[in-house]
């Protein structure tokens, strides 16, 4: 069991740095309801999005989670395991701001966090199936455990992040699902062909020894090869952790690895980089993945950052460091200062905000608020930017390969936007397309659980 748990931690570290939350229901809804303030509600804009939230005259409804006064939505989170609160923080801030403006056509948003505790994603989904209108702005590392139940109860999902459930029916990922395609083709094309061409035939991959991470490692190996690179070193480290990273660092040095892909938690990466530095070796680049994007990794890596060259791709999300030039990012920071001054604005928070904005605008445009209407409005978006939080993304299909990307790098002073030839603000939008040839499974459909879109109301 210990090995299983730690193996799943690797999945969290890789793709769900913000998997977080806390168990609260009515208290959460009340905390985000500013009606007692006496302030007059007025429509609220976010970035380039106009009238996201505002007053209205809502009628009674028989739809689950919807009354004439409120809309109850669920937020999946692994906070019982991770102890991080990024997704609930984003829910608190967004709904407080939206409710202060009048809510969704007069209905206040009432978020309820379902603590999935890493291994209880199914239990969290089942709880949401009993009471919530939709899932919004959250994520669970092992979300695949609950996707069949979510589809059976016809529950739409607008997650901040998704791993095993990505691309499943009734799910709309604001950054795009890109099912069947290597999502980092633009990023690696830049690393291997422009920035460090000498590294292309000397790429290394090291991942935690768990089924999830092994699948990711296989996808990276295929994607890198499809872009003309070659993986010369491929290794696994024990999912329960490593006491001494020196043997791994020595192997990387012996193999002459010039570009290293690390699929695991950033605390382990920091230790590996310290070991590499102690051996006097530094690859041309290390893909630290977006989980490491934040001050915690910088603090842990310490002096090693003066020698090691870390990069991360942010799924075409504007970096926090660009806030002064990106009004939408700055607006998130300002809203946190107002509604949750002790909480940190992180990359997962930005993704959660885009998910909340997608849900809110899709619900706002429903004459009669139903799950089917909200879902269909969301997948009509062919140029979604979250008001400026991310590059334009087509959400009309789940198998559209990404064209834009944003890259950050570490310095001794912390993370900053990399000089990677951005041509649309903080993004570059010329990513090549690589479609997987390997079989990595397919997203679950409504049909697979005996349902269809016509059953959604």
Buried (B, 14 or more C-beta within 10 A) or exposed (E): EEEEBBBBBBBBBBBBBBBBBBBBBEEBBEBBBBBEEEEEBEBBBBBEBEBBBBBBEBEEBEBBBBBEBBBBBBBBBBBBBBEBBBBBBBBBBBBBBBBBBBBBBBBBBBBBBBBBBBBBBBBBBBBBBEEBBBBBBBBBBBBBBBBBBBBBBBBBBBBBBBBBBBBBBBBBBBBBBBBBBBBBBBBBBBBBBEBBEEBBBBBBBBBBBBEBBBBBBBBBBBBBBBBEBEBBBBBBBEBEBBEEBBEBBBBBBEBEBBBBBBBBBBBBBBBBBBBBBEEEBBBBBBBBBBBBBBEBBBEBBEEBBEBBBBBBBBBBBBBBBBBEEBBBBBBBEBBBEEBBEEBBBBBBBBBBBBBBBBBBBBBBBBEEBBBBBBBBBBBEBEEBBBBBBBBBBBBBEBEBBBBBBBBBBBEEEBBEBBEBEBEBBBBBBEBBBBEBEEEEEEBBBBEBBEBEEEEBE
